[in-house]
Amino acid sequence: MKINAIITGSTGMVGEGVLYQCLQNENVESVLVINRRPCGVKHPKLMEIIHKNFMDLSPIEDKLAGYNACYFCSGVSSVGKKENEYRQLTYDLTLNFAKTLIKINGGQSKNITFTYVSGVGTDSTEKGKSMWARIKG
């Protein structure tokens, strides 16, 4: 089965690496990148959408159908952020994106694989001292 992938955060270090791997992989048929700014990459498999508000995907929902993989590489640093703001920009935003993709691609998570690219040291207990690790965990 060929992969039609969505990638967010392809202007960052990790997302850029995921993008290049997808473009080079013969099993990946198409790639849609959704970023807040252009990635600067041109390729026959690649389509790009510039979208500023990931909490409101309604303006681009019609372009999100037909994909069977998503590599969510978007993220922000926790430096200078209060917990509530960081949670919104990391956890809430990611969950909103995933739920939107499931809704658009048949309402079942088996229709699309959502890979959340996180950081080393996240805290799946959600009880640790480090704010960013709790939220990402």
N, CA, C and O atoms as a DFTB+ gen file, in Angstrom:
548 C
 N C O
     1  1       0.843      -1.181       0.000
     2  2       0.000       0.000       0.000
     3  2       0.891       1.248       0.000
     4  3       1.834       1.349       0.784
     5  1       0.587       2.163      -0.862
     6  2       1.327       3.419      -0.936
     7  2       0.872       4.359       0.180
     8  3      -0.289       4.349       0.590
     9  1       1.807       5.162       0.656
    10  2       1.527       6.118       1.728
    11  2       1.284       7.498       1.139
    12  3       2.048       7.979       0.302
    13  1       0.211       8.120       1.590
    14  2      -0.082       9.521       1.308
    15  2      -0.005      10.211       2.660
    16  3      -0.874      10.026       3.512
    17  1       1.035      11.004       2.849
    18  2       1.354      11.524       4.181
    19  2       1.134      13.023       4.308
    20  3       1.335      13.792       3.368
    21  1       0.717      13.403       5.499
    22  2       0.671      14.800       5.912
    23  2       1.809      14.985       6.906
    24  3       2.025      14.150       7.784
    25  1       2.535      16.090       6.756
    26  2       3.603      16.415       7.702
    27  2       3.393      17.843       8.180
    28  3       3.204      18.755       7.375
    29  1       3.428      18.032       9.493
    30  2       3.431      19.389      10.038
    31  2       4.829      19.658      10.590
    32  3       5.559      18.736      10.952
    33  1       5.178      20.923      10.644
    34  2       6.463      21.283      11.237
    35  2       7.659      20.984      10.360
    36  3       8.758      20.775      10.875
    37  1       7.478      20.959       9.055
    38  2       8.606      20.603       8.184
    39  2       9.633      21.723       8.037
    40  3      10.624      21.562       7.324
    41  1       9.406      22.854       8.702
    42  2      10.431      23.908       8.713
    43  2      11.367      23.749       9.904
    44  3      12.364      24.464      10.012
    45  1      11.054      22.823      10.791
    46  2      11.915      22.544      11.937
    47  2      12.877      21.408      11.640
    48  3      12.774      20.749      10.605
    49  1      13.804      21.186      12.545
    50  2      14.843      20.183      12.345
    51  2      14.278      18.775      12.139
    52  3      14.640      18.099      11.177
    53  1      13.408      18.338      13.020
    54  2      12.870      16.979      12.930
    55  2      11.919      16.857      11.750
    56  3      12.005      15.902      10.977
    57  1      11.015      17.814      11.608
    58  2      10.057      17.777      10.507
    59  2      10.720      17.806       9.148
    60  3      10.259      17.153       8.212
    61  1      11.805      18.562       9.035
    62  2      12.542      18.617       7.774
    63  2      13.131      17.243       7.447
    64  3      13.107      16.814       6.293
    65  1      13.653      16.564       8.450
    66  2      14.185      15.221       8.242
    67  2      13.107      14.237       7.816
    68  3      13.329      13.415       6.927
    69  1      11.939      14.317       8.450
    70  2      10.817      13.447       8.086
    71  2      10.402      13.732       6.645
    72  3      10.148      12.806       5.875
    73  1      10.333      15.004       6.284
    74  2       9.965      15.380       4.915
    75  2      10.938      14.785       3.904
    76  3      10.506      14.170       2.930
    77  1      12.221      14.951       4.112
    78  2      13.204      14.424       3.166
    79  2      13.125      12.902       3.064
    80  3      13.259      12.355       1.969
    81  1      12.914      12.219       4.165
    82  2      12.790      10.757       4.126
    83  2      11.559      10.340       3.320
    84  3      11.619       9.402       2.524
    85  1      10.449      11.037       3.529
    86  2       9.226      10.711       2.782
    87  2       9.408      10.953       1.286
    88  3       8.980      10.138       0.469
    89  1      10.038      12.065       0.927
    90  2      10.222      12.381      -0.491
    91  2      11.141      11.379      -1.182
    92  3      11.003      11.147      -2.383
    93  1      12.063      10.789      -0.454
    94  2      13.002       9.826      -1.036
    95  2      12.471       8.393      -1.046
    96  3      13.008       7.532      -1.743
    97  1      11.413       8.144      -0.271
    98  2      10.910       6.781      -0.117
    99  2       9.942       6.435      -1.246
   100  3       8.963       7.147      -1.471
   101  1      10.218       5.346      -1.950
   102  2       9.358       4.951      -3.075
   103  2       7.968       4.491      -2.637
   104  3       7.050       4.458      -3.456
   105  1       7.799       4.139      -1.372
   106  2       6.480       3.743      -0.869
   107  2       5.586       4.930      -0.520
   108  3       4.402       4.755      -0.232
   109  1       6.149       6.128      -0.545
   110  2       5.369       7.342      -0.281
   111  2       4.978       7.950      -1.618
   112  3       5.826       8.374      -2.404
   113  1       3.674       7.980      -1.855
   114  2       3.152       8.474      -3.134
   115  2       3.012       9.994      -3.162
   116  3       3.318      10.636      -4.167
   117  1       2.543      10.566      -2.040
   118  2       2.361      12.013      -1.994
   119  2       2.579      12.524      -0.581
   120  3       2.397      11.801       0.398
   121  1       2.975      13.793      -0.498
   122  2       3.224      14.435       0.788
   123  2       2.558      15.800       0.786
   124  3       2.744      16.601      -0.130
   125  1       1.783      16.046       1.824
   126  2       1.189      17.359       2.043
   127  2       1.838      17.936       3.288
   128  3       1.725      17.354       4.367
   129  1       2.516      19.069       3.157
   130  2       3.057      19.728       4.342
   131  2       2.149      20.883       4.697
   132  3       1.696      21.638       3.836
   133  1       1.891      21.003       5.999
   134  2       1.078      22.101       6.513
   135  2       1.937      22.825       7.528
   136  3       2.295      22.278       8.572
   137  1       2.257      24.055       7.205
   138  2       3.159      24.853       8.029
   139  2       2.616      26.260       8.197
   140  3       1.694      26.688       7.503
   141  1       3.218      26.960       9.141
   142  2       2.891      28.374       9.326
   143  2       3.703      29.262       8.394
   144  3       3.351      30.419       8.164
   145  1       4.789      28.715       7.860
   146  2       5.618      29.447       6.882
   147  2       6.145      28.441       5.856
   148  3       6.209      27.245       6.143
   149  1       6.522      28.910       4.671
   150  2       6.960      27.988       3.615
   151  2       8.200      27.184       3.996
   152  3       9.091      27.675       4.689
   153  1       8.235      25.934       3.527
   154  2       9.386      25.071       3.817
   155  2      10.508      25.268       2.805
   156  3      11.656      24.923       3.087
   157  1      10.199      25.814       1.641
   158  2      11.229      26.079       0.648
   159  2      11.662      24.873      -0.165
   160  3      12.673      24.933      -0.865
   161  1      10.917      23.785      -0.088
   162  2      11.262      22.562      -0.814
   163  2      10.305      22.404      -1.992
   164  3       9.103      22.639      -1.863
   165  1      10.844      22.009      -3.129
   166  2      10.037      21.712      -4.319
   167  2      10.293      20.264      -4.706
   168  3      11.438      19.816      -4.756
   169  1       9.206      19.533      -4.983
   170  2       9.327      18.130      -5.357
   171  2       8.016      17.709      -6.014
   172  3       6.956      18.206      -5.633
   173  1       8.063      16.797      -7.001
   174  2       6.821      16.367      -7.663
   175  2       5.783      15.735      -6.718
   176  3       4.584      15.832      -6.976
   177  1       6.224      15.097      -5.641
   178  2       5.296      14.467      -4.685
   179  2       4.699      15.463      -3.698
   180  3       3.744      15.136      -2.993
   181  1       5.244      16.663      -3.641
   182  2       4.980      17.592      -2.542
   183  2       3.933      18.657      -2.875
   184  3       3.966      19.292      -3.930
   185  1       3.011      18.822      -1.939
   186  2       2.077      19.939      -1.968
   187  2       2.200      20.642      -0.614
   188  3       2.399      19.985       0.408
   189  1       2.083      21.963      -0.601
   190  2       2.255      22.705       0.636
   191  2       1.066      23.618       0.890
   192  3       0.548      24.258      -0.025
   193  1       0.643      23.668       2.152
   194  2      -0.398      24.598       2.593
   195  2       0.196      25.441       3.705
   196  3       0.749      24.913       4.669
   197  1       0.078      26.745       3.567
   198  2       0.481      27.654       4.635
   199  2      -0.785      27.990       5.410
   200  3      -1.744      28.533       4.862
   201  1      -0.765      27.656       6.696
   202  2      -1.945      27.860       7.542
   203  2      -1.477      28.311       8.919
   204  3      -0.705      27.612       9.575
   205  1      -1.932      29.452       9.349
   206  2      -1.438      30.051      10.596
   207  2      -2.079      29.496      11.866
   208  3      -1.412      29.399      12.895
   209  1      -3.362      29.130      11.812
   210  2      -4.095      28.764      13.025
   211  2      -4.437      27.267      13.040
   212  3      -5.446      26.854      12.467
   213  1      -3.618      26.478      13.677
   214  2      -3.844      25.029      13.728
   215  2      -5.001      24.650      14.657
   216  3      -5.427      23.495      14.669
   217  1      -5.510      25.604      15.429
   218  2      -6.691      25.324      16.260
   219  2      -7.975      25.462      15.443
   220  3      -9.033      25.007      15.878
   221  1      -7.894      26.079      14.276
   222  2      -9.045      26.204      13.380
   223  2      -8.630      25.709      12.003
   224  3      -8.059      26.452      11.205
   225  1      -8.924      24.458      11.742
   226  2      -8.548      23.853      10.470
   227  2      -9.665      23.913       9.437
   228  3      -9.500      23.421       8.320
   229  1     -10.793      24.505       9.791
   230  2     -11.944      24.533       8.884
   231  2     -11.623      25.118       7.505
   232  3     -12.162      24.623       6.515
   233  1     -10.774      26.147       7.390
   234  2     -10.487      26.672       6.038
   235  2      -9.740      25.692       5.126
   236  3      -9.755      25.861       3.907
   237  1      -9.091      24.677       5.692
   238  2      -8.320      23.744       4.862
   239  2      -8.824      22.304       4.960
   240  3      -8.208      21.400       4.395
   241  1      -9.930      22.076       5.666
   242  2     -10.424      20.708       5.867
   243  2     -10.633      19.954       4.563
   244  3     -10.381      18.751       4.503
   245  1     -11.087      20.633       3.523
   246  2     -11.352      19.969       2.253
   247  2     -10.076      19.429       1.592
   248  3     -10.160      18.608       0.679
   249  1      -8.925      19.871       2.034
   250  2      -7.651      19.420       1.470
   251  2      -7.000      18.302       2.294
   252  3      -5.914      17.835       1.949
   253  1      -7.658      17.870       3.382
   254  2      -7.057      16.891       4.294
   255  2      -7.564      15.463       4.082
   256  3      -7.132      14.547       4.782
   257  1      -8.462      15.267       3.142
   258  2      -9.033      13.938       2.907
   259  2      -8.111      13.096       2.024
   260  3      -7.383      13.624       1.184
   261  1      -8.154      11.799       2.225
   262  2      -7.437      10.875       1.371
   263  2      -6.021      10.545       1.822
   264  3      -5.264       9.915       1.083
   265  1      -5.663      10.961       3.011
   266  2      -4.321      10.673       3.533
   267  2      -4.404       9.526       4.523
   268  3      -5.393       9.392       5.244
   269  1      -3.364       8.694       4.561
   270  2      -3.382       7.551       5.476
   271  2      -2.260       7.605       6.514
   272  3      -2.069       6.658       7.277
   273  1      -1.516       8.722       6.539
   274  2      -0.467       8.883       7.545
   275  2      -0.286      10.366       7.845
   276  3      -0.409      11.215       6.962
   277  1       0.007      10.658       9.108
   278  2       0.338      12.023       9.502
   279  2       1.520      11.969      10.463
   280  3       1.508      11.241      11.455
   281  1       2.529      12.753      10.144
   282  2       3.684      12.911      11.030
   283  2       3.586      14.315      11.611
   284  3       3.888      15.301      10.939
   285  1       3.163      14.389      12.853
   286  2       2.944      15.681      13.503
   287  2       4.240      16.095      14.187
   288  3       4.549      15.640      15.289
   289  1       4.988      16.962      13.522
   290  2       6.308      17.384      14.002
   291  2       6.312      18.822      14.486
   292  3       7.367      19.348      14.838
   293  1       5.162      19.464      14.512
   294  2       5.078      20.852      14.977
   295  2       5.351      20.927      16.463
   296  3       5.040      20.005      17.217
   297  1       5.928      22.021      16.866
   298  2       6.182      22.200      18.287
   299  2       6.783      23.555      18.581
   300  3       7.241      24.267      17.687
   301  1       6.768      23.889      19.842
   302  2       7.356      25.144      20.309
   303  2       8.185      24.854      21.551
   304  3       7.998      23.838      22.221
   305  1       9.078      25.740      21.835
   306  2       9.866      25.634      23.061
   307  2       9.003      26.042      24.251
   308  3       8.112      26.881      24.121
   309  1       9.266      25.452      25.394
   310  2       8.535      25.826      26.609
   311  2       9.153      27.042      27.291
   312  3       8.583      27.580      28.241
   313  1      10.309      27.472      26.813
   314  2      11.017      28.595      27.434
   315  2      10.138      29.852      27.409
   316  3       9.681      30.290      26.353
   317  1       9.921      30.409      28.584
   318  2       9.137      31.630      28.719
   319  2       7.637      31.441      28.655
   320  3       6.894      32.421      28.685
   321  1       7.174      30.208      28.568
   322  2       5.742      29.940      28.469
   323  2       5.195      29.469      29.810
   324  3       5.832      28.694      30.523
   325  1       4.008      29.951      30.133
   326  2       3.293      29.451      31.303
   327  2       2.673      28.108      30.929
   328  3       2.444      27.826      29.753
   329  1       2.403      27.286      31.940
   330  2       1.911      25.933      31.695
   331  2       0.655      25.920      30.838
   332  3       0.553      25.116      29.912
   333  1      -0.289      26.780      31.123
   334  2      -1.546      26.820      30.388
   335  2      -1.297      27.134      28.909
   336  3      -1.900      26.499      28.043
   337  1      -0.428      28.095      28.602
   338  2      -0.118      28.459      27.221
   339  2       0.606      27.313      26.513
   340  3       0.290      26.992      25.368
   341  1       1.572      26.701      27.191
   342  2       2.325      25.608      26.584
   343  2       1.409      24.412      26.316
   344  3       1.531      23.763      25.277
   345  1       0.500      24.116      27.239
   346  2      -0.463      23.016      27.044
   347  2      -1.307      23.269      25.800
   348  3      -1.534      22.360      25.001
   349  1      -1.772      24.510      25.640
   350  2      -2.597      24.835      24.478
   351  2      -1.809      24.676      23.179
   352  3      -2.321      24.126      22.205
   353  1      -0.564      25.158      23.164
   354  2       0.256      25.125      21.948
   355  2       0.829      23.745      21.640
   356  3       1.265      23.493      20.517
   357  1       0.832      22.866      22.609
   358  2       1.415      21.542      22.419
   359  2       0.334      20.460      22.442
   360  3       0.082      19.815      21.423
   361  1      -0.288      20.263      23.564
   362  2      -1.253      19.172      23.733
   363  2      -2.576      19.441      23.005
   364  3      -3.012      18.635      22.183
   365  1      -3.209      20.578      23.312
   366  2      -4.524      20.883      22.729
   367  2      -4.468      20.976      21.213
   368  3      -5.338      20.448      20.520
   369  1      -3.447      21.645      20.701
   370  2      -3.296      21.814      19.267
   371  2      -3.116      20.473      18.563
   372  3      -3.727      20.228      17.523
   373  1      -2.287      19.615      19.124
   374  2      -2.031      18.292      18.550
   375  2      -3.294      17.446      18.548
   376  3      -3.619      16.811      17.544
   377  1      -4.003      17.435      19.663
   378  2      -5.232      16.655      19.771
   379  2      -6.289      17.154      18.787
   380  3      -6.987      16.351      18.166
   381  1      -6.409      18.459      18.643
   382  2      -7.360      19.036      17.690
   383  2      -7.030      18.591      16.262
   384  3      -7.924      18.228      15.498
   385  1      -5.756      18.623      15.914
   386  2      -5.330      18.221      14.576
   387  2      -5.666      16.743      14.333
   388  3      -6.208      16.389      13.286
   389  1      -5.342      15.893      15.300
   390  2      -5.612      14.453      15.164
   391  2      -7.102      14.169      15.038
   392  3      -7.509      13.384      14.181
   393  1      -7.912      14.789      15.869
   394  2      -9.363      14.573      15.818
   395  2      -9.936      15.038      14.483
   396  3     -10.836      14.399      13.938
   397  1      -9.429      16.132      13.961
   398  2      -9.891      16.624      12.668
   399  2      -9.567      15.626      11.567
   400  3     -10.413      15.352      10.716
   401  1      -8.360      15.079      11.568
   402  2      -7.977      14.099      10.544
   403  2      -8.835      12.839      10.627
   404  3      -9.229      12.288       9.599
   405  1      -9.121      12.389      11.828
   406  2      -9.965      11.201      11.986
   407  2     -11.367      11.479      11.457
   408  3     -11.946      10.646      10.759
   409  1     -11.907      12.632      11.783
   410  2     -13.250      13.013      11.316
   411  2     -13.302      13.044       9.793
   412  3     -14.243      12.522       9.194
   413  1     -12.312      13.644       9.172
   414  2     -12.297      13.821       7.724
   415  2     -12.017      12.515       6.994
   416  3     -12.549      12.294       5.906
   417  1     -11.209      11.663       7.559
   418  2     -10.794      10.429       6.889
   419  2     -11.576       9.220       7.367
   420  3     -10.992       8.175       7.654
   421  1     -12.864       9.348       7.453
   422  2     -13.732       8.202       7.697
   423  2     -14.199       8.010       9.120
   424  3     -14.944       7.069       9.392
   425  1     -13.790       8.867      10.038
   426  2     -14.270       8.766      11.402
   427  2     -13.689       7.618      12.199
   428  3     -14.127       7.356      13.319
   429  1     -12.711       6.930      11.639
   430  2     -12.093       5.815      12.344
   431  2     -10.586       5.981      12.313
   432  3     -10.003       6.278      11.271
   433  1      -9.959       5.785      13.469
   434  2      -8.505       5.959      13.531
   435  2      -7.759       4.936      12.681
   436  3      -6.596       5.161      12.347
   437  1      -8.394       3.817      12.319
   438  2      -7.693       2.822      11.503
   439  2      -7.496       3.303      10.063
   440  3      -6.731       2.696       9.313
   441  1      -8.172       4.379       9.670
   442  2      -8.031       4.907       8.320
   443  2      -6.808       5.802       8.161
   444  3      -6.391       6.094       7.041
   445  1      -6.234       6.236       9.278
   446  2      -5.061       7.093       9.216
   447  2      -4.179       6.816      10.436
   448  3      -4.676       6.660      11.551
   449  1      -2.887       6.758      10.210
   450  2      -1.936       6.583      11.301
   451  2      -1.390       7.952      11.671
   452  3      -0.842       8.655      10.823
   453  1      -1.537       8.328      12.920
   454  2      -1.097       9.638      13.402
   455  2       0.125       9.418      14.283
   456  3       0.034       8.780      15.331
   457  1       1.263       9.946      13.859
   458  2       2.496       9.815      14.619
   459  2       2.845      11.168      15.210
   460  3       3.127      12.124      14.488
   461  1       2.822      11.232      16.525
   462  2       3.171      12.464      17.230
   463  2       4.649      12.406      17.575
   464  3       5.082      11.572      18.369
   465  1       5.414      13.300      16.970
   466  2       6.847      13.337      17.215
   467  2       7.088      14.227      18.421
   468  3       6.866      15.437      18.368
   469  1       7.539      13.624      19.498
   470  2       7.729      14.332      20.759
   471  2       9.207      14.407      21.087
   472  3      10.052      14.181      20.221
   473  1       9.520      14.721      22.322
   474  2      10.918      14.838      22.724
   475  2      11.344      13.730      23.666
   476  3      10.514      13.077      24.300
   477  1      12.629      13.530      23.745
   478  2      13.189      12.569      24.683
   479  2      12.956      13.108      26.094
   480  3      13.116      14.305      26.332
   481  1      12.587      12.249      27.015
   482  2      12.408      12.654      28.404
   483  2      10.997      13.066      28.768
   484  3      10.768      13.622      29.842
   485  1      10.040      12.796      27.877
   486  2       8.665      13.134      28.235
   487  2       8.200      12.233      29.375
   488  3       8.745      11.150      29.591
   489  1       7.195      12.692      30.094
   490  2       6.757      12.052      31.329
   491  2       5.348      11.490      31.177
   492  3       4.368      12.209      31.371
   493  1       5.243      10.217      30.833
   494  2       3.926       9.625      30.612
   495  2       3.114       9.483      31.900
   496  3       1.915       9.212      31.839
   497  1       3.742       9.659      33.060
   498  2       2.972       9.629      34.314
   499  2       2.226      10.943      34.524
   500  3       1.266      11.004      35.292
   501  1       2.673      11.993      33.836
   502  2       2.094      13.342      33.939
   503  2       2.153      13.883      35.367
   504  3       1.334      14.722      35.741
   505  1       3.102      13.418      36.161
   506  2       3.210      13.850      37.555
   507  2       4.585      14.431      37.896
   508  3       4.812      14.853      39.030
   509  1       5.496      14.456      36.933
   510  2       6.857      14.916      37.187
   511  2       6.961      16.411      37.428
   512  3       5.981      17.143      37.291
   513  1       8.142      16.851      37.782
   514  2       8.382      18.257      38.100
   515  2       8.507      19.138      36.858
   516  3       8.194      20.327      36.908
   517  1       8.953      18.573      35.765
   518  2       9.186      19.358      34.559
   519  2       7.882      19.576      33.783
   520  3       7.273      18.622      33.298
   521  1       7.464      20.837      33.672
   522  2       6.194      21.189      33.028
   523  2       6.118      20.661      31.605
   524  3       5.129      20.023      31.243
   525  1       7.132      20.910      30.790
   526  2       7.075      20.506      29.393
   527  2       6.988      18.989      29.258
   528  3       6.284      18.486      28.382
   529  1       7.695      18.255      30.116
   530  2       7.692      16.796      30.037
   531  2       6.335      16.213      30.433
   532  3       5.883      15.232      29.843
   533  1       5.686      16.816      31.432
   534  2       4.339      16.367      31.850
   535  2       3.348      16.557      30.708
   536  3       2.585      15.646      30.388
   537  1       3.356      17.721      30.103
   538  2       2.395      18.036      29.056
   539  2       2.607      17.151      27.837
   540  3       1.649      16.599      27.297
   541  1       3.847      17.011      27.404
   542  2       4.115      16.175      26.237
   543  2       3.912      14.695      26.548
   544  3       3.580      13.917      25.653
   545  1       4.105      14.305      27.782
   546  2       3.921      12.907      28.167
   547  2       2.482      12.487      28.076
   548  3       2.156      11.336      28.367
